[in-house]
């Protein structure tokens, strides 16, 4: 039984940690003037943004004198496509979707461990699967809030 649990944990870790060429990802971001990003989904029929709002964001907003709802700014299409490809978002979603069909308990266990604050790429993939994936588009860019003075605080920068 213990060996099976260890094997399941290892499989979960491998699925969620597809080899991402981090050097290439960081270089691509630096070349474009930023080393930060945020991932979210957009429903292509309604325009609704699907992104987790964690309790920690309440502190971030208060600390940075921010008000209102989040503000999103997509990276230019070429940059976004390159990052999505490097991060293997679609491949990860397909793999996790297959796991959710094959063994829902393993999928739920993975989701419980990996769906968390400051893990937007994995959160985005889990939300994609949980929402059915239909008419949903992965987006990468900046996320933040307006400050009381009208400027924008970009989180993760």
Buried (B, 14 or more C-beta within 10 A) or exposed (E): EEEEEEEBBEBBEEBBEEEEEEEEBEEBBEEBEBEEBBBBBBBEEEEEBBBBEBEEBEEBBEEBEBEEEBBBEBBEEEBBEBBBEBBBBBEBBBBBBEBBEEBEEBBEBBBEEBBEEEBBBBBBBBBBBEEEBEEBBBBBBBBBBBBEEEEEBBBEE
